[in-house]
Amino acid sequence: MTTTIRLTAAQAVTRYLCRQMNEDGVPFIAGVWAIFGHGNVAGLGEALYGVRDELPTWRGHNEQGMAHAAIAYAKQLGRRRAMAVTSSIGPGATNMLTAAAMAHVDRLPVLFLPGDVFAGRAPDPVLQQLEDFGDGTVSVNDCFRPVSRYFDRITRPEQLLTALPRAFRVMTDPAECGPVTLAFCQDVQTEAFDWPESFFAPKVWRMRRPQPDPVELDEVARLLANAERPVIVAGGGIHYSFAHQALVRFAEGHGIPVVETQAGKSALAWDHPLNLGSVGVTGSSAANAVAAEADVVLGVGTRFQDFTTGSWSLFARPGRKLVSLNVSPYDAAKHGAVPLCADARDGLEALGRALGERRFAPPPADLKREWIAAVDAATAPPPDGNALPSDAQVIGAVQRNVDENAVVFCAAGGLPGELHKLWKAARPMGYHMEYGFSCMGYEIAGGLGAKMAQPEREVVVMVGDGSYMMMNSELATSVMLGRKLIVVLLDNRGFGCINRLQRATGGESFNNLLDTARHVVPSDIDFAAHAASMGAISEKVDDIAGLEAALVRARASERSHVIVIDTDPLATTEAGGHWWDVAVPEVSTREEVRSARASYENALKKQSLVD
């Protein structure tokens, strides 16, 4: 006879979450972010209260911000742990959609538990319910379908017996990993059911390490063995596989240079002789020079996003072959690549054995030396103390004033490109960049998640005024939770990055910088006062010297510390970089646009979409 326990559906969820372990023997779900409303307070709220000492609940100020924190937590820990996020129905739920899309793009686990309408429909339309005139089964939570790797709507308690194991299978699968949404009807949350006690037995979820197919391995090994100038493109999969040492052994054992994507940066220490730096649109001159001449491009754990490939104009050597070592069959077969579908760590080790003693000539040493000299020049303090500093000079000041174990954190605007080029990442996951979705507003909320994941590391959030204005409320949460962040806020009075892109495509400065946007009263935001109002220590500095002194104070602080500095909206690092495909209008009355279109059409000739 099956032994049962009577619980509400919401109590069953919390009990199940408490008993799902990762391979290190700790709960895979570290806790739950929650903003309660009528759609979840009576059901999930009561259930979470009952397990509050075993499964922590954290209160945020914005549902998207909570989700960003949860996603950053999982990313910082290499997908070995995750968090859940719950909201009420309606706007609380839809606030999480942007974060869900980000997690989907970045292949990161998060469990969304949005409240949903009454399954019984008695009070239809319930407060905040969207009514579809042609489909009575639709709610706003259906918007989660395209941005979830697994979606289910819980309209009966017993559906959780299959839905919850499916959710964990997806979140812990290295190839299918991504966001899971269980839309939880608010009446069902409170309904009781006699659950088999065996359903709540502790279970360990291990990240599989798929091994390379022997035929694929032989083909890739032959390609590499016959290569003259191969290059390794290190992607984020290196971090999720914990393949850092395998990458070092493989690169050193065969003398193959390494270039890094945004997600892959910090896979190899910046000063390793074979690390030529960032690749692509925001790449180093050294990395891009080697990439352009490579006859075999070995991507490891990368999606080959357009910023990596220079919109497929960078890997330009005639006859070059693309190889993709990736745990996901979808990503491994992209762009006509020769696939090696396997775990990054074990795939590199197997490929190393297959190559045997094959070694390649190292890249010219002056490539890296000249690039580092360019980095040092760009990040040096400005000679004129009265001029507005560049983003690069601010980055240099931060770099000089944090230790090697610090985590620099960013997502959107001009800073990701500058950091990709210029930041000297010394240790794995010391560079946390969300550049798959490049989601403005991720920075502070995500920084909080990273700090919760690794409280022993200093987390330095670098954010522009544009992203800060998009979302900043979780700064107050960091103060409330005692999770200290250092926030360096670069104020260039608007969306400086897109203003530069607008001008580069022939456009006039329009609606990006605050001064060129329609206004009656000039904008003058006191960011330091705003941060202080949320409980952070804050200050505004006048120059790079002031910033360096403030960073010393921030490191000594026990509370989140915000430093504001005005920066030049037009300055950007000219060294390095590569073309990016941003289409220019074919018809315009402006000569600047027509000229930009002619340059664009000329650049398109270098694009190679098919081998």
N, C-alpha and C positions, 0 to 999 in steps of 0.2 A: 504494500500500500504506500502510495506517495505521500510523504509528509509535506504539509503546506503551511504557509503563514499568510495571514490576512493583512494586506496593506493597501493603501490607496495607490493609484498608478504613479503619482508623484513620489510617494515614499519608496516605491519599487525602483524608480529611476535613481534616487539618491543612494539607496542601499546597493544597487548594482555598481554604480560609479565607484563607491568606496572599495569594492572588491576586485577591480580590474587592475592588475599590476603590470609593470613593464619588466624587462629582463633583469633589471637591477633590484627588483623586489620592492619597489615603491609604487604607490598608485599612479597609474598613467595619467589620470585626470587630477591635477594638483589642487584644483579648487574651482569655484564657480563665481563668475562675475554676474551681478544681478542689479537691475533696476526694476522694482516691483510696480505693478499696476493691477487693475482689476482682472487682467488676463492671466496672472500668475501668482499673485500674492497669497491667495487662500490655498492653492494647491501646492505649487513648488515652493512658495515661501515658507509654509508650515513644514514641509518635508525637509527643506534645507536647515531650518532652525533645529530640527531634531537630530541632525548629524553635524552641527556646527563645529564641534571639537574634532571631528574626524575628517570632514570635508569643508574646508574654509569657504565662506562666502564673503566676497568683497563688493562694496558699493562704489559704483562709478558715478560720473556726472553726465555722461552721454553714452548711448548704446554703441555708437560706432567707436568711440574712444575705448570702451571696455573691450570690444572685440579686437581692436588694434593691440591692446596690451596682451590679450590672450595669444594672439598670433605671433607677436614678437617673442613671447615667452617660449613658445614651441621652436621657433627659428633659432633662438640663442642656445637652446639645448639640443640642437641637431635632430629635432623631431622625436626625441626620446620620451618627452612628456608633453602634455597639452592641458588646455583649460576648457571649461564650458562657459557659455554666455547665455543668460536668459533675459527675456523682456516680456512686456505685456503685448497685446495685439496691436494692430494698426501702426501708428507712426513709430512706436518703440521698436517694432519688428523691422520695419523698412529702414530704420536708421542703421541697421546692421548689414544691409545689402552691399554697400561699398566694400566693407571689410571682408565679407564673404567672397566677393569677386577677387579681392587681393589675395586671399588665402588660396583660391582656386588657381590663379595665375602662378603663385609662388610655390604650389604643391606643399602647403603647410596644414597640419591638422588642427582643427578647432571644432567643438561641438556646439551648435546653435540650438537653443531650446526656446523658440519664440512661442508665446501664448497664441492660441487660435480661437476661432469662433466656437460657439456651442455646437457640439456634434448633434445634440438632440434638437437643435434649432428652435426650441420653444420661445426664446426671447428675440428671435430675429426681427429686425437687424439690431444686434447688440451694439453697445457703445463702441465706436471706432471701427465697425465692420464695413468693409467695402462690399457692395452688392453688384454682382455680375448679372446683367439682365438676361443673359442667355445660358448661364451655367450656374446652378445652385451649389455646386461643389467647390467653387473658386473662392479663395480669400487672398489677401495681399501676400500671404506667405508663399503662394505659388511663384512669386517673383524669385524665390530662392532656388527654384529648380535649375535654371541654367548656370547658377554660380555655386552649386553644391556637387560634390562628387557622389554623394548619396542623399536622397531626399525621401522623407516619409511623413505622412500625416497620421497622427495617432488619434483614431476615432473610437477605439475600444481599448481598455486596459491590456487585455491579453495580446494585443498586437506588439507590445513591447518585448514579448518573448522571442520574436524574430528580429524586430527592428534594432534593438540594442546590440546584439552580437554583430549584426551587419554593420552598424555604425563603427564599432571598434575594429572590425576587419579592415574597413576602408582607412581609418585613421592610422592604423599600424602597418599598412601595406606599403612597402617602399616605392612601388610603381604607381599605385592608385591613390596615394596619400593626398588628402585635401579636406576641405570643409564638409561637414555632415550637418544636415538640418533635420531635426525631428519637430515638426510643427505640432504643438501639443494642445489639443482642444481643451479649453479651460474647464468645462464640466467634467471631462474625462480625467483630468488631473486629480480630482477629488473622489472619483469612484473607486470602490474597493473591489478586490479580487483575491481569490485564494491562490497564492503563488507557490509553485514547487520550491521548496527550500534549496534544492539542488541548483536552481537558477542563480542563486546568490553565492555559490561556492567560489572561493578565490580562484582567479584564472590569470595566468601569465601570458601576455601578448609579446611575442618576440618579433623584432624586425628581421625578416628573411634576408638572406644574402644570396640572391640568385647567381649561380655559377655560369660562366660563359659556355656557349655551345661550342663543341670541338671544331665543327666546320667553320663557324664564324671566326673563331680564334685563329685557326690556321690561315684563313684568308687575310685577316688583319695583320698577322705576324709576317706574312709574305710581303704585303704592301710596305710595311715599315722596314723590313730587312732590305728591301730594294730601294728605299728612299735615299735621297742625298741630303735634303735639308728639312727634316720633319720639325714640327712644333707642337707642343701640348697646349691646348686651351683649357685652363682649369676653371670649372664652373662650380656652382653651389653644391652639386652632388658630392664633391670632395668632403665638404663639411658634414653632410647628412650621413655619409658612409664612414665618417671618422677615418678617412683615407690619407691623412696628412703625411704620415711617415711612409706609407706606400708610395705616395707621389714623390717624396724626396728620394727614396731608394730607386725608383724607376728612372727618374730624370738623371740622377747622378750615375746610375749604373750604365746608362746608354748615351749620356752626354746630350740630352735633348733639352732645348730651352723651353721655359714655361712662360706663358702669358696668361693674364687673369681677367675674367669677366667681373662685372660688379658683384655678382653673387659669390664668385670664387675668390675674390680678393681676401688675403690673409691665409689662403691655403698653403702658401709657401712664404717664409719670412722675406721681407723686402730686400734684405741685404744678401740673400743667397745668390751666388754668382750666376746661376741659371735662371733666376727670376728677372725677366726683362720688363715687368710691370704690367700696367693695364693695357688692354687691347681694344681696338675699335674706334668708334667716333670720339670717345673721350680717352683714347689710348696714348701711351707713351710713344715717342719717336722710335725708341729701341724695339719695343714689342711690335709696332706696326711695320717696321722695316723687315723684321724677321718673318712676320705673318705674310707679307706680300711676296716673299721669295720662297715660301714653304712649298714643297711638292707633295707632302702629306701632312694634313692638318688633323691631329688627334684631339677631338673634343672629349673631355671627361666630365660627365655630369652637367652638361650645358644644353640649353634649349636653342642655342645659336640665334638669339634675338638680334634684331637689326642693328642695335648699338654695338654688338659684338662683331658683326660681319661688315660693318660699314655699308649697310643695306646691300650686301653682296657685291661690293666693289673692292674689298680689301684683299681677299685671298685670290690674288690676280694672276698667279703664275700659270701659264698655259699647261693644261694636262694635270693640274693638281688634283689630288684625291682627298675627299673628306671622309673621315672615320669618326663614328660617334659611339663611344663607350657610355652607355646609359642604362640605368635600371628599368626605364620605361620603354617598352617597344615603340610607343608613339614617338617619343623624342629620338630614339636611336635610329629611326628610319627617315628622319626629316631630310629634306633638301637633297635627296638622292644619295645620302651618306651610306657608306659601307657600315652596317650595324654590328656592334658587339654588345649585345643585350646582357648586362650583368651588373652586379654590385661593383661600385667604383674601386673599392679596396681590393677585393678578390680578383676583379678583372685586371687591374694593373699588375698584381702579383703574377697572375697566370700569363699575361702578355710578356712580362719580364722574363719568365722562364722560357717562353717560346722563342724569344729573341736571342737568348743565350749571351754570347760575348759581343754581339754586334754593338759597336760604338760609332758615334757620329762626331764630326768636327765641331767644336764649340763655336758659338757665334763670336764675332770680333769683340774683344773686351772693351774697346772704345765706345761701342754702342751704349752699354749700360753706364759707363763712366760719364759720357757726355750727357746722358739723360739725367742722372743724379745731379750733375752740375746745374742743369737747367731747372730742376726742381728746387735746389737750394737757392738759386737766384730769384725764382718766382716767389718763394715763401719767406725771403729775408725781410726784415723790417724796412719800411720805406725810408729813403734818404731824407725826404721832406716831411717833417713831422706835422705840417699843416694840411697836407693833402688827405682826402678821404682814402682809407686803405682799401685794397682789393680783397676779394674773398680769399685769394691765395695767401696774402699776407696774414690774414686772420687765421687761416689754417696753420701757417707756420708758427704763429704764437701759441696756438693750442698744442701743436706737436711738441714744442720745446718745453711745455709745462705739464705734461702728463707722463705717467710711467708706461712701460711697455705692455703692462697687463690691462691697460684701460681699453674700453670699448668706445669707439667713435660711432655716432648714430645719426642717420640722415635718411631722406627719402626723395625730396622733390626740389625743383627749381634749378638754379645754376650750381648749387653746392655739390650735388652728386658727381657732376663732371669734373669739378675741381678736385674733390676728394679722391675720385678714382685715379686721376693723374698723379696727385701730389702726396697723398697720405702714405706714410711709411708704416705699414702694418707689420708688427713683429711677431704676433702670436695668433693662433687660430681663433676665429670669431672675434678678433679685436676690431673688426671693421664690419658693422652691421648696416647694410644699405638695402632698403626696399626699393628696387628699381625694376621689378617685373611689372608692377602696376604704377609705380612712382606716385604713390598716393599722398597728396598734400594733406597734412594733418596727422599723419602717422607718427611724426617724430617724437613728440612729448609722450603721448599715450604708449607708443611702442617702446620708448626708452624706459618707461615705468615697467613694462613687461620684461624687458631685458634685465633690469636691475633685480626684479623678483626672481628671475631665473638664476642669476649669478650675483648675489649680493656682495660677494667679496671683491668684485671688480668695479672700478670707477666707470660710470657711464656718462659720457660727454655728448649731449645732444646739440647738434649744430642745425639751426633752423633759420630760415629767412622770415622776414616780417609777413610775407604773403601766406606761408604755411602756418605760421603762428596764429594769424587771424582766422584761418580756416578752423583750427581746433587747438585749444589750449587748456581746456577745463580739467584734464587729468593731471595738470600741474598741482592743483589743489588736492587731488587724490594722493599724489606722491608725498605731499606734506602730511596728509592725514594718516597715511600708512607708515610713515617714517622711512620711506624708500628714497634716499637722497639722489637727486640728479644734478649734474652741472649742465646748465643750458646756456649756450652762446647764441644770442639772437642777433643776426646781422640785418640791419635795417637799411635797405636801399630804396625805401619809399615806393613799394609796389612789386609788380611781377617783373623783376629785372631780366630774368632769363628769357622770358617770352618776348619782352621788349627787344632784346638783342636779336632773337630769331626773326621777329617782325621786320627789323631793319635789314637783316641779312637777306631776306627775301624781297627786298625792294620797298617794303612798306614804310609809311611814316609812323613815328611813335604815336600810338593811339590806344587809349583805354587799357593800358598796362601799368605804366607808372602813375602814381596818384596825381601828379601834376598835369598829366595829359588826359586824365579822365574828366568827364563832365562833373563839375562841382560848383556849388555856391559858396560854401565855406571851405577853405583849404584844410586838408587833413593834417592833424598834428597829434599823434597818438603817443602817450607817455607809457611805453611798454614796461619800464621799470616799476612805475606806480601800479600798473595793472598786475604784474607778477606779485608785487608785495601784497596786494589786496587778497591774493589767494594763499597767503601765508609763507611764500618763499622769501628768502633773503634776495635782494635785488640791488643792482647798481647800474648806472650808465657810465661808460668810459669814453674818453675823447680820442684816444689814439692807441697804437699797438703797445706802447710802453705801459699805458694804463690797463690795457687788457691783460698783459702778462702779470702785472701786480694783482689784478682782480682774480686771476686764475689761481694764484697762490692762496688767496683768501678763500676762494671757493673750495679748494681741496681740503682746507682745514675746517670747513663748515660741517655741521652735523645735519643741516637741513638743505633741501633743494635750493640751489643758488643760481640766479639768473643774471647774466651779464649782457647788457645791450651795447652795441657799437654801431655807429653809422658807417656805411660802406658805399663804395663807388658803384652805381648801377650799370656802368658801361664797361668797366675793366674786366677782362677775362684772360686766362693764360693762353697765349698764342702758341707756345711750344707744344708739339705733339698734335693729336687730334686727327680726324679723318672726315671725309664727306658723309653726310646723312641725307637720305632721300626725304625731303620735305617739298612737296609739289608747289610750284609757283604758277599763278594764273596765266593762262595763255593769252588773255585779252585784258588790257589795262590802258587807261588814259595816261598813266604815269610812266615816264621814261625809266625811272629807277626799277620799276617792276618788269618792264620789257627787257631791260638789261639783265636782271636777275633770271628771267625766264630763259634767255639765251645761254647763260652760264649753266643753268639747270639742265637744259637739253644736251649740252656738251658733256656734263658729268654723267648723264644717263648712259652714255656710250660705254662707260667703264663698268657698268653693272653686268654681272654674269649670274643669271638666275638658274641656269641649267648647265651642268657639266657637259 
